[in-house]
Amino acid sequence: MAQRYFCPDCKGNRTRFALIYQLSQEIRKDPGTGEVLYRADEWEALSDGNGRPHVDVKCLSCGYTAYENVFIKAAKNLDDGFG
């Protein structure tokens, strides 16, 4: 479902954003030297607990970055007259 965003920090951007997906890669290090002993070939997307990928949003006007829901709620609050 498409969601509208609104930056709660600069309160002006409604159109220019970057989506940031968090990935993880398993590694194992030597505890004494810090040398990487093992690095998995696979990268895994971190999820939000509901099976969807964890997504942060960055406002490309002011640089503010937060969870996607922060931007969605700001857009909803604007519609409700709270913004």
MARBA-3410 file (N, C-alpha, C, O; in Angstrom, 1 decimal):
83
0.8,-1.2,0.0,0.0,0.0,0.0,0.9,1.2,0.0,1.8,1.3,0.8 ~ 0.6,2.2,-0.8,1.4,3.4,-0.9,1.1,4.3,0.3,-0.1,4.4,0.7 ~ 2.1,4.8,0.8,2.0,5.7,2.0,2.7,7.1,1.7,3.7,7.1,1.0 ~ 2.0,8.1,2.1,2.6,9.5,1.9,3.6,9.8,3.1,3.4,9.3,4.2 ~ 4.6,10.5,2.8,5.6,11.0,3.8,5.5,12.5,4.0,5.1,13.2,3.0
5.9,12.9,5.1,6.0,14.4,5.4,7.1,14.5,6.5,7.1,13.7,7.5 ~ 8.1,15.3,6.2,9.2,15.5,7.2,8.8,16.2,8.4,8.4,17.4,8.3 ~ 8.9,15.5,9.6,8.4,16.2,10.8,9.5,17.2,11.3,9.2,17.9,12.3 ~ 10.7,17.2,10.7,11.7,18.1,11.2,11.7,19.4,10.5,11.6,20.5,11.1 ~ 11.9,19.4,9.2,11.9,20.7,8.4,10.5,21.1,8.1,10.3,22.3,7.7
9.5,20.3,8.2,8.1,20.6,7.9,7.8,21.2,6.6,6.9,22.0,6.4 ~ 8.6,20.8,5.6,8.4,21.4,4.3,8.4,20.3,3.2,7.8,20.5,2.1 ~ 9.2,19.3,3.4,9.4,18.3,2.4,8.3,17.2,2.3,8.0,16.6,3.4 ~ 7.7,17.1,1.2,6.7,16.0,1.0,7.0,15.1,-0.2,6.3,14.2,-0.5 ~ 8.2,15.4,-0.9,8.5,14.7,-2.1,9.8,14.1,-2.2,10.0,13.1,-3.0
10.9,14.5,-1.6,12.2,14.0,-1.8,12.8,13.3,-0.6,13.1,13.9,0.5 ~ 12.8,12.0,-0.7,13.3,11.1,0.4,14.2,10.0,-0.1,14.2,9.7,-1.3 ~ 15.0,9.5,0.8,15.8,8.3,0.5,15.4,7.2,1.4,15.2,7.4,2.6 ~ 15.2,6.0,0.9,14.9,4.8,1.7,16.2,4.1,2.1,17.0,3.9,1.2 ~ 16.3,3.7,3.3,17.5,3.1,3.8,17.2,1.7,4.4,16.4,1.6,5.4
17.6,0.7,3.7,17.4,-0.7,4.1,18.6,-1.2,4.9,19.7,-1.0,4.4 ~ 18.4,-1.8,6.0,19.5,-2.3,6.8,19.8,-3.7,6.5,18.8,-4.6,6.5 ~ 21.0,-4.0,6.2,21.5,-5.4,5.9,22.4,-5.9,7.0,23.1,-5.1,7.6 ~ 22.5,-7.2,7.2,23.4,-7.8,8.1,24.2,-8.9,7.4,23.7,-9.6,6.5 ~ 25.5,-9.0,7.9,26.3,-10.1,7.4,27.1,-10.7,8.6,27.7,-9.9,9.3
27.0,-12.0,8.7,27.7,-12.6,9.8,29.2,-12.6,9.6,29.7,-13.0,8.5 ~ 29.9,-12.3,10.6,31.4,-12.4,10.6,31.8,-13.0,12.0,31.1,-12.9,12.9 ~ 33.0,-13.5,11.9,33.7,-14.0,13.2,35.1,-13.4,13.2,35.8,-13.4,12.2 ~ 35.5,-12.9,14.4,36.8,-12.2,14.5,37.6,-12.9,15.6,37.1,-13.6,16.5 ~ 38.9,-12.8,15.4,39.9,-13.3,16.4,39.7,-12.3,17.6,39.9,-11.1,17.4
39.5,-12.8,18.8,39.3,-11.9,19.9,40.6,-11.1,20.3,40.5,-10.0,20.9 ~ 41.7,-11.6,20.0,43.0,-10.9,20.4,43.4,-9.9,19.3,43.9,-8.8,19.7 ~ 43.3,-10.2,18.1,43.8,-9.3,17.0,42.8,-8.5,16.3,43.0,-7.5,15.7 ~ 41.5,-9.0,16.3,40.4,-8.3,15.6,40.4,-8.7,14.2,39.5,-8.2,13.4 ~ 41.3,-9.6,13.7,41.3,-10.1,12.4,40.0,-10.9,12.1,39.5,-11.7,12.9
39.4,-10.6,10.9,38.2,-11.3,10.5,38.6,-12.8,10.1,39.4,-13.0,9.1 ~ 38.0,-13.7,10.8,38.3,-15.1,10.5,37.3,-15.8,9.5,37.6,-16.7,8.8 ~ 36.1,-15.3,9.6,35.0,-15.8,8.7,34.1,-14.7,8.3,33.8,-13.8,9.2 ~ 33.7,-14.7,7.1,32.7,-13.7,6.6,31.7,-14.4,5.7,32.1,-15.1,4.7 ~ 30.5,-14.4,6.1,29.4,-15.1,5.3,29.3,-14.5,3.9,29.5,-13.3,3.8
29.0,-15.3,3.0,28.8,-14.8,1.6,27.4,-14.1,1.5,27.2,-13.2,0.6 ~ 26.5,-14.5,2.3,25.1,-14.0,2.2,24.9,-12.7,3.1,25.4,-12.6,4.2 ~ 24.1,-11.8,2.5,23.7,-10.6,3.3,22.2,-10.9,3.5,21.5,-11.4,2.7 ~ 21.7,-10.4,4.7,20.3,-10.6,5.1,19.7,-9.3,5.5,20.3,-8.5,6.2 ~ 18.5,-9.1,4.9,17.8,-7.9,5.3,17.2,-8.0,6.7,16.6,-9.0,7.0
17.4,-7.0,7.5,16.8,-7.0,8.8,15.3,-6.7,8.7,14.9,-5.9,7.9 ~ 14.6,-7.4,9.5,13.1,-7.2,9.4,12.6,-6.5,10.6,13.3,-6.3,11.7 ~ 11.4,-6.0,10.5,10.7,-5.2,11.6,10.0,-6.1,12.6,9.3,-5.6,13.5 ~ 10.1,-7.4,12.4,9.4,-8.4,13.3,8.2,-8.9,12.7,7.6,-9.9,13.2 ~ 7.7,-8.3,11.6,6.5,-8.7,11.0,6.8,-9.3,9.6,5.9,-9.5,8.8
8.1,-9.6,9.4,8.5,-10.2,8.1,8.8,-9.2,7.0,9.2,-9.5,5.9 ~ 8.5,-7.9,7.3,8.8,-6.8,6.3,10.2,-6.3,6.6,10.6,-6.3,7.8 ~ 10.9,-5.8,5.6,12.3,-5.3,5.8,12.2,-4.0,6.7,11.2,-3.2,6.5 ~ 13.2,-3.8,7.5,13.3,-2.6,8.3,13.7,-1.5,7.4,14.7,-1.6,6.7 ~ 12.9,-0.4,7.4,13.2,0.7,6.5,13.3,2.0,7.3,12.4,2.3,8.0
14.4,2.8,7.1,14.5,4.1,7.6,14.3,5.0,6.4,14.5,4.7,5.3 ~ 13.9,6.3,6.7,13.7,7.3,5.7,14.5,8.5,6.0,14.6,8.9,7.2 ~ 15.2,9.0,5.0,16.0,10.2,5.1,15.3,11.3,4.3,15.1,11.1,3.1 ~ 15.1,12.5,4.9,14.6,13.6,4.2,15.8,14.2,3.4,16.8,14.5,3.9 ~ 15.6,14.3,2.1,16.6,14.9,1.2,16.7,16.4,1.2,17.5,17.0,0.5
15.8,17.0,2.0,15.9,18.5,2.1,16.7,18.9,3.3,17.6,19.8,3.2 ~ 16.5,18.2,4.5,17.2,18.7,5.7,18.1,17.6,6.2,19.0,17.9,7.1 ~ 18.0,16.3,5.8,18.9,15.3,6.2,18.4,14.5,7.4,19.0,13.5,7.8 ~ 17.2,14.8,7.9,16.6,14.1,9.1,16.4,12.7,8.7,15.8,12.4,7.6 ~ 16.7,11.7,9.6,16.5,10.3,9.3,15.8,9.7,10.5,16.2,10.0,11.7
14.8,8.9,10.2,14.1,8.2,11.3,13.4,7.0,10.7,13.4,6.7,9.5 ~ 12.7,6.2,11.6,11.9,5.1,11.1,10.9,5.6,10.1,10.4,6.7,10.2 ~ 10.5,4.7,9.2,9.5,5.1,8.2,8.2,5.5,8.8,7.6,6.5,8.3 ~ 7.8,4.9,9.9,6.5,5.2,10.5,6.5,6.7,11.0,5.4,7.2,11.1 ~ 7.6,7.2,11.4,7.6,8.6,11.8,7.2,9.6,10.7,6.4,10.5,11.0
7.6,9.3,9.5,7.3,10.1,8.3,5.8,9.9,7.9,5.1,10.8,7.5 ~ 5.4,8.6,8.0,4.0,8.3,7.7,3.0,9.0,8.7,2.0,9.6,8.3 ~ 3.3,8.9,10.0,2.5,9.5,11.0,2.5,11.1,10.9,1.5,11.7,11.1 ~ 3.6,11.6,10.5,3.7,13.1,10.3,2.7,13.5,9.2,2.1,14.5,9.3 ~ 2.7,12.7,8.1,1.8,13.0,7.0,0.3,12.9,7.5,-0.5,13.7,7.1
0.0,11.8,8.3,-1.3,11.6,8.8,-1.7,12.8,9.7,-2.9,13.3,9.6 ~ -0.8,13.2,10.6,-1.1,14.3,11.5,-1.4,15.6,10.7,-2.2,16.4,11.1 ~ -0.7,15.8,9.6,-0.9,17.0,8.8,-2.3,17.0,8.2,-3.0,18.0,8.2 ~ -2.8,15.8,7.8,-4.1,15.6,7.3,-5.2,15.9,8.4,-6.2,16.5,8.1 ~ -4.8,15.5,9.6,-5.8,15.7,10.7,-5.7,17.0,11.4,-6.5,17.3,12.3
-4.9,17.9,10.8,-4.8,19.3,11.3,-3.9,19.5,12.5,-3.9,20.5,13.1 ~ -3.0,18.5,12.8,-2.1,18.7,13.9,-0.7,19.2,13.5,0.2,19.4,14.3 ~ -0.4,19.4,12.2,0.9,19.7,11.7,1.1,21.1,11.4,2.3,21.4,11.0
END
